[in-house]
Amino acid sequence: MKYFSLNHNAPEVSFKEAVIKGLAPDRGLYFPKEIKALPDTFFQTIENLDNITIAYEAIKQFVGDEIPKANLKAILTDVLSFDFPIVTVEENIAALELYHGPTMAFKDVGARFMARCLGYFNKDKTDQDVTVLVATSGDTGGAVANGFLGVDGVDVTILYPSGKVSDIQEKQLTTLGQNITALEVDGTFDDCQTMVKEAFLDEDYHGKRQLTSANSINIARWLPQMFYFFFAYKALKSSNKKLVFSVPSGNYGNICAGMMAQKLGLPVHHFVTGTNANNIIPEYLNTGLYSTKPSVQTISNAMDVGAPSNFIRIQELHNNDIETLRLNLSGYSYTDTETTNAVESLFANNDYIADPHGAIGYLALKAYLKKENQIQGVFLETAHPIKFLPVMPKHIAKKIEIPVQIEQVLDKQKESIKISNYKQLKSYLLA
Ligand SMILES: *Cc1c(COP(=O)(O)O)cnc(C)c1O
């Protein structure tokens, strides 16, 4: 499979090159050159297929012959070693829980898949080692660190804002050791991200270190997120209702992967995006004006994104036409108070504990369902509520049992290197 840059000013590349580079040299996101729908028989018989087979069928055309079938299946078996339960929350509304992986964030699947692809490409050690550089506001870093732990030939450097991630998130970032290093930045998440961007533009690393990103701009982190939508379809197919997915969104990688699944033929009736105060896309759908803005801090902080990087891929999937997009996507945004109220009401009325991101997905789905019936709605629950304890209502926080994945890191010793500017990052990377 060949990939082209959505800035249209860079050469086409293979899957391998796109994964190693992350971003095209013209700063554009990579996009597959052709997309072939899966045969009808695949959807007619999906209930007889296991998750690994479904995932393999969905991803194989994007990998092509660059990873042999047996290796790709082994990678998928390893990556998808946990459950993706559909939990009924109320009539016609289900939560798709994506948080049962090792760091309890949905990003586990993409991070693990990307790590294993890089590990495969590096197996003969003919290429130079790769350094994955990632800035995190909390959730991404843990998933990436865990996904890449112990992968040969790949070092991971994570920048996180000191004092601005939850204790659990910090432990997940700083206690792994081996090929993972946490840089604790005296600054904000935006400062971390600015430094990472500067590093990617800095020519001084050429020939010394191959830097790559593990954000959802990387196709190997983005595309495996398609699997969730196939799994949900398989679970809900027998209801014979139209399927609507509501996705709490920040960089729009997850929802865009759902749209890619739809492009492969998955019968999805409509997508809904829920956001916090960073409401760029709902605004765009309402007004037709696309205006990015500096991100504002909210309690659903994994979605505090003011310039959603994957939106350009969504436009590409909809012929760059807003009317086509409006037929397939609705968007709603919510304040922190509305979000907390939804967490409270889900607990009181539905006996369901949602994290703030999932609660926004739920609210957006409810808003959409006012317009249409005969729908089976699914909202994506993107993180375990334990990851966001400091912002959960106290009486609900008390009820959350600590999962084993989290318990395991709590006793471990934090190790980080403190930095406060780009010069320090650079001397660390070049050392
Ligand atoms: C990253 C993240 C999101 C947003 O996903 P995008 O693919 O960036 O839109 C939502 N919820 C949680 C918990 C996340 O970690």
The ligand as an SDF file (V2000), in Angstrom:
LIG
                    3D

 15 15  0  0  0  0  0  0  0  0999 V2000
   -6.9740   10.7480   23.4560 C   0  0  0  0  0  0  0  0  0  0  0  0
   -8.2630   10.6600   24.1690 C   0  0  0  0  0  0  0  0  0  0  0  0
   -9.4710   11.0970   23.5780 C   0  0  0  0  0  0  0  0  0  0  0  0
   -9.5160   11.7700   22.2250 C   0  0  0  0  0  0  0  0  0  0  0  0
   -9.2110   10.9080   21.1690 O   0  0  0  0  0  0  0  0  0  0  0  0
   -8.8310   11.5060   19.7380 P   0  0  0  0  0  0  0  0  0  0  0  0
   -8.5050   10.3320   18.8970 O   0  0  0  0  0  0  0  0  0  0  0  0
   -7.6250   12.3850   19.9640 O   0  0  0  0  0  0  0  0  0  0  0  0
   -9.9850   12.2840   19.2480 O   0  0  0  0  0  0  0  0  0  0  0  0
  -10.6500   10.9220   24.2810 C   0  0  0  0  0  0  0  0  0  0  0  0
  -10.6580   10.3860   25.5140 N   0  0  0  0  0  0  0  0  0  0  0  0
   -9.5270    9.9640   26.1160 C   0  0  0  0  0  0  0  0  0  0  0  0
   -9.6060    9.4070   27.4830 C   0  0  0  0  0  0  0  0  0  0  0  0
   -8.2910   10.0800   25.4670 C   0  0  0  0  0  0  0  0  0  0  0  0
   -7.1870    9.6610   26.0840 O   0  0  0  0  0  0  0  0  0  0  0  0
  1  2  1  0
  2  3  1  0
  2 14  2  0
  3  4  1  0
  3 10  2  0
  4  5  1  0
  5  6  1  0
  6  7  2  0
  6  8  1  0
  6  9  1  0
 10 11  1  0
 11 12  2  0
 12 13  1  0
 12 14  1  0
 14 15  1  0
M  END
$$$$
